[in-house]
Amino acid sequence: MNDSMATLPWLVIRQDDNGNRYRVGRYATRAEAQRIADSLDGRGHKQLYWVERVGQSGTADRDQNDLR
């Protein structure tokens, strides 16, 4: 684990209509990440946004090059 993972362990992930997933950003707290996800989700687009902790799921565990 590098320093950025230790200090910014929360990810906001977006999934588009075609199932492609993208990392939107990294955040220090879950609350901060959730505020961003809620703000983006409230725009009314069809994309799906959620919060994950680094290492929590297969998405966050993958090499970050897999997330565009």
mmJSON file of the N, C-alpha and C atoms, coordinates in Angstrom:
{"data_MODEL":{"atom_site":{
"group_PDB":["ATOM","ATOM","ATOM","ATOM","ATOM","ATOM","ATOM","ATOM","ATOM","ATOM","ATOM","ATOM","ATOM","ATOM","ATOM","ATOM","ATOM","ATOM","ATOM","ATOM","ATOM","ATOM","ATOM","ATOM","ATOM","ATOM","ATOM","ATOM","ATOM","ATOM","ATOM","ATOM","ATOM","ATOM","ATOM","ATOM","ATOM","ATOM","ATOM","ATOM","ATOM","ATOM","ATOM","ATOM","ATOM","ATOM","ATOM","ATOM","ATOM","ATOM","ATOM","ATOM","ATOM","ATOM","ATOM","ATOM","ATOM","ATOM","ATOM","ATOM","ATOM","ATOM","ATOM","ATOM","ATOM","ATOM","ATOM","ATOM","ATOM","ATOM","ATOM","ATOM","ATOM","ATOM","ATOM","ATOM","ATOM","ATOM","ATOM","ATOM","ATOM","ATOM","ATOM","ATOM","ATOM","ATOM","ATOM","ATOM","ATOM","ATOM","ATOM","ATOM","ATOM","ATOM","ATOM","ATOM","ATOM","ATOM","ATOM","ATOM","ATOM","ATOM","ATOM","ATOM","ATOM","ATOM","ATOM","ATOM","ATOM","ATOM","ATOM","ATOM","ATOM","ATOM","ATOM","ATOM","ATOM","ATOM","ATOM","ATOM","ATOM","ATOM","ATOM","ATOM","ATOM","ATOM","ATOM","ATOM","ATOM","ATOM","ATOM","ATOM","ATOM","ATOM","ATOM","ATOM","ATOM","ATOM","ATOM","ATOM","ATOM","ATOM","ATOM","ATOM","ATOM","ATOM","ATOM","ATOM","ATOM","ATOM","ATOM","ATOM","ATOM","ATOM","ATOM","ATOM","ATOM","ATOM","ATOM","ATOM","ATOM","ATOM","ATOM","ATOM","ATOM","ATOM","ATOM","ATOM","ATOM","ATOM","ATOM","ATOM","ATOM","ATOM","ATOM","ATOM","ATOM","ATOM","ATOM","ATOM","ATOM","ATOM","ATOM","ATOM","ATOM","ATOM","ATOM","ATOM","ATOM","ATOM","ATOM","ATOM","ATOM","ATOM","ATOM","ATOM","ATOM","ATOM","ATOM","ATOM","ATOM","ATOM","ATOM","ATOM"],
"id":[1,2,3,4,5,6,7,8,9,10,11,12,13,14,15,16,17,18,19,20,21,22,23,24,25,26,27,28,29,30,31,32,33,34,35,36,37,38,39,40,41,42,43,44,45,46,47,48,49,50,51,52,53,54,55,56,57,58,59,60,61,62,63,64,65,66,67,68,69,70,71,72,73,74,75,76,77,78,79,80,81,82,83,84,85,86,87,88,89,90,91,92,93,94,95,96,97,98,99,100,101,102,103,104,105,106,107,108,109,110,111,112,113,114,115,116,117,118,119,120,121,122,123,124,125,126,127,128,129,130,131,132,133,134,135,136,137,138,139,140,141,142,143,144,145,146,147,148,149,150,151,152,153,154,155,156,157,158,159,160,161,162,163,164,165,166,167,168,169,170,171,172,173,174,175,176,177,178,179,180,181,182,183,184,185,186,187,188,189,190,191,192,193,194,195,196,197,198,199,200,201,202,203,204],
"type_symbol":["N","C","C","N","C","C","N","C","C","N","C","C","N","C","C","N","C","C","N","C","C","N","C","C","N","C","C","N","C","C","N","C","C","N","C","C","N","C","C","N","C","C","N","C","C","N","C","C","N","C","C","N","C","C","N","C","C","N","C","C","N","C","C","N","C","C","N","C","C","N","C","C","N","C","C","N","C","C","N","C","C","N","C","C","N","C","C","N","C","C","N","C","C","N","C","C","N","C","C","N","C","C","N","C","C","N","C","C","N","C","C","N","C","C","N","C","C","N","C","C","N","C","C","N","C","C","N","C","C","N","C","C","N","C","C","N","C","C","N","C","C","N","C","C","N","C","C","N","C","C","N","C","C","N","C","C","N","C","C","N","C","C","N","C","C","N","C","C","N","C","C","N","C","C","N","C","C","N","C","C","N","C","C","N","C","C","N","C","C","N","C","C","N","C","C","N","C","C","N","C","C","N","C","C"],
"label_atom_id":["N","CA","C","N","CA","C","N","CA","C","N","CA","C","N","CA","C","N","CA","C","N","CA","C","N","CA","C","N","CA","C","N","CA","C","N","CA","C","N","CA","C","N","CA","C","N","CA","C","N","CA","C","N","CA","C","N","CA","C","N","CA","C","N","CA","C","N","CA","C","N","CA","C","N","CA","C","N","CA","C","N","CA","C","N","CA","C","N","CA","C","N","CA","C","N","CA","C","N","CA","C","N","CA","C","N","CA","C","N","CA","C","N","CA","C","N","CA","C","N","CA","C","N","CA","C","N","CA","C","N","CA","C","N","CA","C","N","CA","C","N","CA","C","N","CA","C","N","CA","C","N","CA","C","N","CA","C","N","CA","C","N","CA","C","N","CA","C","N","CA","C","N","CA","C","N","CA","C","N","CA","C","N","CA","C","N","CA","C","N","CA","C","N","CA","C","N","CA","C","N","CA","C","N","CA","C","N","CA","C","N","CA","C","N","CA","C","N","CA","C","N","CA","C","N","CA","C","N","CA","C","N","CA","C","N","CA","C"],
"label_alt_id":[null,null,null,null,null,null,null,null,null,null,null,null,null,null,null,null,null,null,null,null,null,null,null,null,null,null,null,null,null,null,null,null,null,null,null,null,null,null,null,null,null,null,null,null,null,null,null,null,null,null,null,null,null,null,null,null,null,null,null,null,null,null,null,null,null,null,null,null,null,null,null,null,null,null,null,null,null,null,null,null,null,null,null,null,null,null,null,null,null,null,null,null,null,null,null,null,null,null,null,null,null,null,null,null,null,null,null,null,null,null,null,null,null,null,null,null,null,null,null,null,null,null,null,null,null,null,null,null,null,null,null,null,null,null,null,null,null,null,null,null,null,null,null,null,null,null,null,null,null,null,null,null,null,null,null,null,null,null,null,null,null,null,null,null,null,null,null,null,null,null,null,null,null,null,null,null,null,null,null,null,null,null,null,null,null,null,null,null,null,null,null,null,null,null,null,null,null,null,null,null,null,null,null,null],
"label_comp_id":["MET","MET","MET","ASN","ASN","ASN","ASP","ASP","ASP","SER","SER","SER","MET","MET","MET","ALA","ALA","ALA","THR","THR","THR","LEU","LEU","LEU","PRO","PRO","PRO","TRP","TRP","TRP","LEU","LEU","LEU","VAL","VAL","VAL","ILE","ILE","ILE","ARG","ARG","ARG","GLN","GLN","GLN","ASP","ASP","ASP","ASP","ASP","ASP","ASN","ASN","ASN","GLY","GLY","GLY","ASN","ASN","ASN","ARG","ARG","ARG","TYR","TYR","TYR","ARG","ARG","ARG","VAL","VAL","VAL","GLY","GLY","GLY","ARG","ARG","ARG","TYR","TYR","TYR","ALA","ALA","ALA","THR","THR","THR","ARG","ARG","ARG","ALA","ALA","ALA","GLU","GLU","GLU","ALA","ALA","ALA","GLN","GLN","GLN","ARG","ARG","ARG","ILE","ILE","ILE","ALA","ALA","ALA","ASP","ASP","ASP","SER","SER","SER","LEU","LEU","LEU","ASP","ASP","ASP","GLY","GLY","GLY","ARG","ARG","ARG","GLY","GLY","GLY","HIS","HIS","HIS","LYS","LYS","LYS","GLN","GLN","GLN","LEU","LEU","LEU","TYR","TYR","TYR","TRP","TRP","TRP","VAL","VAL","VAL","GLU","GLU","GLU","ARG","ARG","ARG","VAL","VAL","VAL","GLY","GLY","GLY","GLN","GLN","GLN","SER","SER","SER","GLY","GLY","GLY","THR","THR","THR","ALA","ALA","ALA","ASP","ASP","ASP","ARG","ARG","ARG","ASP","ASP","ASP","GLN","GLN","GLN","ASN","ASN","ASN","ASP","ASP","ASP","LEU","LEU","LEU","ARG","ARG","ARG"],
"label_asym_id":["A","A","A","A","A","A","A","A","A","A","A","A","A","A","A","A","A","A","A","A","A","A","A","A","A","A","A","A","A","A","A","A","A","A","A","A","A","A","A","A","A","A","A","A","A","A","A","A","A","A","A","A","A","A","A","A","A","A","A","A","A","A","A","A","A","A","A","A","A","A","A","A","A","A","A","A","A","A","A","A","A","A","A","A","A","A","A","A","A","A","A","A","A","A","A","A","A","A","A","A","A","A","A","A","A","A","A","A","A","A","A","A","A","A","A","A","A","A","A","A","A","A","A","A","A","A","A","A","A","A","A","A","A","A","A","A","A","A","A","A","A","A","A","A","A","A","A","A","A","A","A","A","A","A","A","A","A","A","A","A","A","A","A","A","A","A","A","A","A","A","A","A","A","A","A","A","A","A","A","A","A","A","A","A","A","A","A","A","A","A","A","A","A","A","A","A","A","A","A","A","A","A","A","A"],
"label_entity_id":["1","1","1","1","1","1","1","1","1","1","1","1","1","1","1","1","1","1","1","1","1","1","1","1","1","1","1","1","1","1","1","1","1","1","1","1","1","1","1","1","1","1","1","1","1","1","1","1","1","1","1","1","1","1","1","1","1","1","1","1","1","1","1","1","1","1","1","1","1","1","1","1","1","1","1","1","1","1","1","1","1","1","1","1","1","1","1","1","1","1","1","1","1","1","1","1","1","1","1","1","1","1","1","1","1","1","1","1","1","1","1","1","1","1","1","1","1","1","1","1","1","1","1","1","1","1","1","1","1","1","1","1","1","1","1","1","1","1","1","1","1","1","1","1","1","1","1","1","1","1","1","1","1","1","1","1","1","1","1","1","1","1","1","1","1","1","1","1","1","1","1","1","1","1","1","1","1","1","1","1","1","1","1","1","1","1","1","1","1","1","1","1","1","1","1","1","1","1","1","1","1","1","1","1"],
"label_seq_id":[1,1,1,2,2,2,3,3,3,4,4,4,5,5,5,6,6,6,7,7,7,8,8,8,9,9,9,10,10,10,11,11,11,12,12,12,13,13,13,14,14,14,15,15,15,16,16,16,17,17,17,18,18,18,19,19,19,20,20,20,21,21,21,22,22,22,23,23,23,24,24,24,25,25,25,26,26,26,27,27,27,28,28,28,29,29,29,30,30,30,31,31,31,32,32,32,33,33,33,34,34,34,35,35,35,36,36,36,37,37,37,38,38,38,39,39,39,40,40,40,41,41,41,42,42,42,43,43,43,44,44,44,45,45,45,46,46,46,47,47,47,48,48,48,49,49,49,50,50,50,51,51,51,52,52,52,53,53,53,54,54,54,55,55,55,56,56,56,57,57,57,58,58,58,59,59,59,60,60,60,61,61,61,62,62,62,63,63,63,64,64,64,65,65,65,66,66,66,67,67,67,68,68,68],
"pdbx_PDB_ins_code":[null,null,null,null,null,null,null,null,null,null,null,null,null,null,null,null,null,null,null,null,null,null,null,null,null,null,null,null,null,null,null,null,null,null,null,null,null,null,null,null,null,null,null,null,null,null,null,null,null,null,null,null,null,null,null,null,null,null,null,null,null,null,null,null,null,null,null,null,null,null,null,null,null,null,null,null,null,null,null,null,null,null,null,null,null,null,null,null,null,null,null,null,null,null,null,null,null,null,null,null,null,null,null,null,null,null,null,null,null,null,null,null,null,null,null,null,null,null,null,null,null,null,null,null,null,null,null,null,null,null,null,null,null,null,null,null,null,null,null,null,null,null,null,null,null,null,null,null,null,null,null,null,null,null,null,null,null,null,null,null,null,null,null,null,null,null,null,null,null,null,null,null,null,null,null,null,null,null,null,null,null,null,null,null,null,null,null,null,null,null,null,null,null,null,null,null,null,null,null,null,null,null,null,null],
"Cartn_x":[0.851,0.0,0.896,0.613,1.416,0.753,1.404,0.903,-0.461,-0.719,-2.014,-3.149,-2.891,-3.92,-4.214,-3.183,-3.359,-4.092,-3.815,-4.427,-5.709,-5.911,-7.124,-7.727,-8.266,-8.708,-10.097,-10.83,-12.202,-12.287,-12.913,-13.072,-14.525,-14.738,-16.049,-15.902,-16.779,-16.76,-18.02,-17.875,-19.011,-19.119,-20.334,-20.583,-21.518,-21.114,-21.942,-22.966,-23.738,-24.815,-24.322,-23.066,-22.507,-21.791,-21.834,-21.194,-19.728,-19.199,-17.807,-17.701,-16.65,-16.457,-15.247,-15.388,-14.343,-14.178,-12.955,-12.701,-12.871,-13.783,-14.035,-13.02,-12.72,-11.768,-11.501,-10.513,-10.127,-10.307,-10.77,-11.108,-10.636,-10.416,-9.893,-10.939,-12.204,-13.247,-14.397,-15.102,-16.278,-17.337,-17.511,-18.508,-18.217,-16.96,-16.571,-16.86,-16.481,-16.725,-18.219,-18.997,-20.442,-21.092,-20.629,-21.159,-20.932,-19.747,-19.445,-20.336,-20.442,-21.273,-22.726,-23.241,-24.627,-24.83,-23.857,-23.936,-23.974,-23.105,-23.071,-24.335,-24.793,-25.997,-27.23,-27.239,-28.376,-28.516,-27.579,-27.634,-28.62,-29.131,-30.16,-29.675,-28.379,-27.875,-28.124,-27.959,-28.204,-27.025,-25.898,-24.745,-25.034,-24.354,-24.472,-23.2,-23.328,-22.179,-22.237,-21.07,-21.025,-19.658,-19.594,-18.374,-17.822,-16.512,-15.814,-14.56,-14.197,-12.901,-11.868,-10.685,-9.625,-9.461,-9.489,-9.336,-10.626,-11.755,-13.038,-13.63,-13.48,-14.117,-13.182,-13.646,-12.861,-12.544,-13.453,-13.217,-12.052,-12.053,-10.999,-9.681,-9.755,-8.541,-7.776,-8.466,-7.816,-6.792,-5.861,-4.897,-5.667,-5.268,-6.006,-6.035,-5.178,-5.246,-6.499,-7.097,-8.336,-9.507,-9.403,-10.437,-9.998,-10.75,-10.351,-10.501],
"Cartn_y":[-1.172,0.0,1.235,2.182,3.402,4.49,5.632,6.701,7.22,7.336,7.856,6.909,5.608,4.656,4.79,5.048,5.179,6.467,7.555,8.836,9.108,8.461,8.638,7.264,6.603,5.221,5.051,6.146,6.031,6.452,5.624,5.873,6.161,7.044,7.182,6.553,5.605,4.875,5.219,5.376,5.629,4.478,4.034,3.03,3.644,3.609,4.201,3.201,3.644,2.826,1.525,1.483,0.291,-0.629,-0.292,-1.124,-0.813,0.214,0.618,1.341,1.04,1.644,2.565,3.685,4.699,5.181,5.403,6.008,7.513,8.093,9.53,10.275,9.741,10.397,9.58,10.032,9.392,10.423,9.96,10.873,10.326,11.228,10.859,10.187,10.595,10.034,9.491,8.548,7.995,9.085,9.943,11.012,11.943,12.302,13.168,12.482,11.226,10.47,10.335,10.09,9.931,11.234,12.376,13.677,13.879,13.526,13.664,12.738,11.482,10.511,10.972,11.464,11.94,13.149,14.049,15.234,14.851,13.941,13.494,12.722,11.894,11.091,11.98,13.11,14.017,14.803,14.681,15.419,14.826,13.638,13.057,12.259,12.053,11.225,9.756,8.915,7.488,6.745,7.428,6.761,6.416,5.392,4.927,5.316,5.859,6.254,5.545,5.097,4.507,4.718,4.436,4.625,3.262,3.113,1.887,2.27,1.446,1.603,0.848,1.385,0.707,-0.686,-1.703,-3.081,-3.728,-3.009,-3.539,-4.553,-4.319,-5.206,-5.475,-6.288,-6.582,-5.347,-4.377,-3.161,-2.376,-2.16,-1.353,-2.117,-3.442,-4.25,-4.313,-4.115,-4.221,-3.122,-3.381,-2.357,-1.126,0.04,1.254,1.541,0.926,1.087,0.445,-0.485,-1.106,-0.147,0.836,1.852,3.042,3.392,4.472,5.817],
"Cartn_z":[0.0,0.0,0.0,-0.889,-0.913,-0.066,0.051,0.911,0.487,-0.819,-1.261,-0.902,-0.912,-0.505,0.983,1.768,3.211,3.564,2.849,3.181,2.415,1.289,0.485,0.174,1.186,1.003,0.397,0.182,-0.312,-1.771,-2.587,-4.019,-4.348,-5.32,-5.948,-7.322,-7.614,-8.88,-9.666,-10.968,-11.852,-12.835,-13.08,-14.115,-15.139,-16.412,-17.455,-17.984,-18.958,-19.526,-20.145,-20.558,-21.196,-20.214,-18.929,-17.922,-17.682,-18.36,-18.137,-16.804,-16.056,-14.739,-14.753,-14.065,-14.007,-12.571,-12.173,-10.867,-11.022,-10.261,-10.308,-9.452,-8.273,-7.39,-6.146,-5.38,-4.11,-3.013,-1.846,-0.762,0.575,1.516,2.83,3.708,3.561,4.422,3.583,4.163,3.492,3.294,4.303,4.21,3.036,2.857,1.74,0.404,0.288,-0.944,-1.207,-0.162,-0.33,-0.775,-0.247,-0.684,-2.177,-2.65,-4.078,-4.898,-4.483,-5.205,-5.243,-4.121,-4.068,-4.969,-4.977,-5.824,-7.302,-7.692,-9.087,-9.444,-8.539,-8.767,-8.916,-8.229,-8.257,-9.546,-10.439,-11.706,-12.701,-12.406,-13.248,-14.439,-14.57,-15.658,-15.332,-16.314,-16.12,-15.497,-15.304,-14.708,-13.253,-12.798,-11.423,-10.687,-9.486,-8.678,-7.339,-6.836,-5.508,-4.893,-3.589,-2.802,-2.42,-2.546,-2.123,-1.36,-0.421,0.245,-0.588,-0.741,-1.482,-0.898,-1.763,-1.316,-0.871,-0.945,-0.48,-1.441,-2.743,-3.717,-4.879,-5.803,-6.989,-7.796,-7.84,-8.605,-8.036,-6.736,-6.123,-6.044,-6.048,-5.953,-7.263,-8.388,-9.688,-9.873,-10.756,-11.141,-11.605,-11.162,-11.481,-12.978,-13.774,-15.223,-15.79,-15.049,-15.498,-15.386,-14.502,-14.361,-15.19,-16.174,-17.091,-16.449],
"occupancy":[1.0,1.0,1.0,1.0,1.0,1.0,1.0,1.0,1.0,1.0,1.0,1.0,1.0,1.0,1.0,1.0,1.0,1.0,1.0,1.0,1.0,1.0,1.0,1.0,1.0,1.0,1.0,1.0,1.0,1.0,1.0,1.0,1.0,1.0,1.0,1.0,1.0,1.0,1.0,1.0,1.0,1.0,1.0,1.0,1.0,1.0,1.0,1.0,1.0,1.0,1.0,1.0,1.0,1.0,1.0,1.0,1.0,1.0,1.0,1.0,1.0,1.0,1.0,1.0,1.0,1.0,1.0,1.0,1.0,1.0,1.0,1.0,1.0,1.0,1.0,1.0,1.0,1.0,1.0,1.0,1.0,1.0,1.0,1.0,1.0,1.0,1.0,1.0,1.0,1.0,1.0,1.0,1.0,1.0,1.0,1.0,1.0,1.0,1.0,1.0,1.0,1.0,1.0,1.0,1.0,1.0,1.0,1.0,1.0,1.0,1.0,1.0,1.0,1.0,1.0,1.0,1.0,1.0,1.0,1.0,1.0,1.0,1.0,1.0,1.0,1.0,1.0,1.0,1.0,1.0,1.0,1.0,1.0,1.0,1.0,1.0,1.0,1.0,1.0,1.0,1.0,1.0,1.0,1.0,1.0,1.0,1.0,1.0,1.0,1.0,1.0,1.0,1.0,1.0,1.0,1.0,1.0,1.0,1.0,1.0,1.0,1.0,1.0,1.0,1.0,1.0,1.0,1.0,1.0,1.0,1.0,1.0,1.0,1.0,1.0,1.0,1.0,1.0,1.0,1.0,1.0,1.0,1.0,1.0,1.0,1.0,1.0,1.0,1.0,1.0,1.0,1.0,1.0,1.0,1.0,1.0,1.0,1.0,1.0,1.0,1.0,1.0,1.0,1.0],
"B_iso_or_equiv":[0.0,0.0,0.0,0.0,0.0,0.0,0.0,0.0,0.0,0.0,0.0,0.0,0.0,0.0,0.0,0.0,0.0,0.0,0.0,0.0,0.0,0.0,0.0,0.0,0.0,0.0,0.0,0.0,0.0,0.0,0.0,0.0,0.0,0.0,0.0,0.0,0.0,0.0,0.0,0.0,0.0,0.0,0.0,0.0,0.0,0.0,0.0,0.0,0.0,0.0,0.0,0.0,0.0,0.0,0.0,0.0,0.0,0.0,0.0,0.0,0.0,0.0,0.0,0.0,0.0,0.0,0.0,0.0,0.0,0.0,0.0,0.0,0.0,0.0,0.0,0.0,0.0,0.0,0.0,0.0,0.0,0.0,0.0,0.0,0.0,0.0,0.0,0.0,0.0,0.0,0.0,0.0,0.0,0.0,0.0,0.0,0.0,0.0,0.0,0.0,0.0,0.0,0.0,0.0,0.0,0.0,0.0,0.0,0.0,0.0,0.0,0.0,0.0,0.0,0.0,0.0,0.0,0.0,0.0,0.0,0.0,0.0,0.0,0.0,0.0,0.0,0.0,0.0,0.0,0.0,0.0,0.0,0.0,0.0,0.0,0.0,0.0,0.0,0.0,0.0,0.0,0.0,0.0,0.0,0.0,0.0,0.0,0.0,0.0,0.0,0.0,0.0,0.0,0.0,0.0,0.0,0.0,0.0,0.0,0.0,0.0,0.0,0.0,0.0,0.0,0.0,0.0,0.0,0.0,0.0,0.0,0.0,0.0,0.0,0.0,0.0,0.0,0.0,0.0,0.0,0.0,0.0,0.0,0.0,0.0,0.0,0.0,0.0,0.0,0.0,0.0,0.0,0.0,0.0,0.0,0.0,0.0,0.0,0.0,0.0,0.0,0.0,0.0,0.0],
"pdbx_formal_charge":[null,null,null,null,null,null,null,null,null,null,null,null,null,null,null,null,null,null,null,null,null,null,null,null,null,null,null,null,null,null,null,null,null,null,null,null,null,null,null,null,null,null,null,null,null,null,null,null,null,null,null,null,null,null,null,null,null,null,null,null,null,null,null,null,null,null,null,null,null,null,null,null,null,null,null,null,null,null,null,null,null,null,null,null,null,null,null,null,null,null,null,null,null,null,null,null,null,null,null,null,null,null,null,null,null,null,null,null,null,null,null,null,null,null,null,null,null,null,null,null,null,null,null,null,null,null,null,null,null,null,null,null,null,null,null,null,null,null,null,null,null,null,null,null,null,null,null,null,null,null,null,null,null,null,null,null,null,null,null,null,null,null,null,null,null,null,null,null,null,null,null,null,null,null,null,null,null,null,null,null,null,null,null,null,null,null,null,null,null,null,null,null,null,null,null,null,null,null,null,null,null,null,null,null],
"auth_seq_id":[1,1,1,2,2,2,3,3,3,4,4,4,5,5,5,6,6,6,7,7,7,8,8,8,9,9,9,10,10,10,11,11,11,12,12,12,13,13,13,14,14,14,15,15,15,16,16,16,17,17,17,18,18,18,19,19,19,20,20,20,21,21,21,22,22,22,23,23,23,24,24,24,25,25,25,26,26,26,27,27,27,28,28,28,29,29,29,30,30,30,31,31,31,32,32,32,33,33,33,34,34,34,35,35,35,36,36,36,37,37,37,38,38,38,39,39,39,40,40,40,41,41,41,42,42,42,43,43,43,44,44,44,45,45,45,46,46,46,47,47,47,48,48,48,49,49,49,50,50,50,51,51,51,52,52,52,53,53,53,54,54,54,55,55,55,56,56,56,57,57,57,58,58,58,59,59,59,60,60,60,61,61,61,62,62,62,63,63,63,64,64,64,65,65,65,66,66,66,67,67,67,68,68,68],
"auth_comp_id":["MET","MET","MET","ASN","ASN","ASN","ASP","ASP","ASP","SER","SER","SER","MET","MET","MET","ALA","ALA","ALA","THR","THR","THR","LEU","LEU","LEU","PRO","PRO","PRO","TRP","TRP","TRP","LEU","LEU","LEU","VAL","VAL","VAL","ILE","ILE","ILE","ARG","ARG","ARG","GLN","GLN","GLN","ASP","ASP","ASP","ASP","ASP","ASP","ASN","ASN","ASN","GLY","GLY","GLY","ASN","ASN","ASN","ARG","ARG","ARG","TYR","TYR","TYR","ARG","ARG","ARG","VAL","VAL","VAL","GLY","GLY","GLY","ARG","ARG","ARG","TYR","TYR","TYR","ALA","ALA","ALA","THR","THR","THR","ARG","ARG","ARG","ALA","ALA","ALA","GLU","GLU","GLU","ALA","ALA","ALA","GLN","GLN","GLN","ARG","ARG","ARG","ILE","ILE","ILE","ALA","ALA","ALA","ASP","ASP","ASP","SER","SER","SER","LEU","LEU","LEU","ASP","ASP","ASP","GLY","GLY","GLY","ARG","ARG","ARG","GLY","GLY","GLY","HIS","HIS","HIS","LYS","LYS","LYS","GLN","GLN","GLN","LEU","LEU","LEU","TYR","TYR","TYR","TRP","TRP","TRP","VAL","VAL","VAL","GLU","GLU","GLU","ARG","ARG","ARG","VAL","VAL","VAL","GLY","GLY","GLY","GLN","GLN","GLN","SER","SER","SER","GLY","GLY","GLY","THR","THR","THR","ALA","ALA","ALA","ASP","ASP","ASP","ARG","ARG","ARG","ASP","ASP","ASP","GLN","GLN","GLN","ASN","ASN","ASN","ASP","ASP","ASP","LEU","LEU","LEU","ARG","ARG","ARG"],
"auth_asym_id":["A","A","A","A","A","A","A","A","A","A","A","A","A","A","A","A","A","A","A","A","A","A","A","A","A","A","A","A","A","A","A","A","A","A","A","A","A","A","A","A","A","A","A","A","A","A","A","A","A","A","A","A","A","A","A","A","A","A","A","A","A","A","A","A","A","A","A","A","A","A","A","A","A","A","A","A","A","A","A","A","A","A","A","A","A","A","A","A","A","A","A","A","A","A","A","A","A","A","A","A","A","A","A","A","A","A","A","A","A","A","A","A","A","A","A","A","A","A","A","A","A","A","A","A","A","A","A","A","A","A","A","A","A","A","A","A","A","A","A","A","A","A","A","A","A","A","A","A","A","A","A","A","A","A","A","A","A","A","A","A","A","A","A","A","A","A","A","A","A","A","A","A","A","A","A","A","A","A","A","A","A","A","A","A","A","A","A","A","A","A","A","A","A","A","A","A","A","A","A","A","A","A","A","A"],
"auth_atom_id":["N","CA","C","N","CA","C","N","CA","C","N","CA","C","N","CA","C","N","CA","C","N","CA","C","N","CA","C","N","CA","C","N","CA","C","N","CA","C","N","CA","C","N","CA","C","N","CA","C","N","CA","C","N","CA","C","N","CA","C","N","CA","C","N","CA","C","N","CA","C","N","CA","C","N","CA","C","N","CA","C","N","CA","C","N","CA","C","N","CA","C","N","CA","C","N","CA","C","N","CA","C","N","CA","C","N","CA","C","N","CA","C","N","CA","C","N","CA","C","N","CA","C","N","CA","C","N","CA","C","N","CA","C","N","CA","C","N","CA","C","N","CA","C","N","CA","C","N","CA","C","N","CA","C","N","CA","C","N","CA","C","N","CA","C","N","CA","C","N","CA","C","N","CA","C","N","CA","C","N","CA","C","N","CA","C","N","CA","C","N","CA","C","N","CA","C","N","CA","C","N","CA","C","N","CA","C","N","CA","C","N","CA","C","N","CA","C","N","CA","C","N","CA","C","N","CA","C","N","CA","C","N","CA","C","N","CA","C"],
"pdbx_PDB_model_num":[1,1,1,1,1,1,1,1,1,1,1,1,1,1,1,1,1,1,1,1,1,1,1,1,1,1,1,1,1,1,1,1,1,1,1,1,1,1,1,1,1,1,1,1,1,1,1,1,1,1,1,1,1,1,1,1,1,1,1,1,1,1,1,1,1,1,1,1,1,1,1,1,1,1,1,1,1,1,1,1,1,1,1,1,1,1,1,1,1,1,1,1,1,1,1,1,1,1,1,1,1,1,1,1,1,1,1,1,1,1,1,1,1,1,1,1,1,1,1,1,1,1,1,1,1,1,1,1,1,1,1,1,1,1,1,1,1,1,1,1,1,1,1,1,1,1,1,1,1,1,1,1,1,1,1,1,1,1,1,1,1,1,1,1,1,1,1,1,1,1,1,1,1,1,1,1,1,1,1,1,1,1,1,1,1,1,1,1,1,1,1,1,1,1,1,1,1,1,1,1,1,1,1,1]
}}}
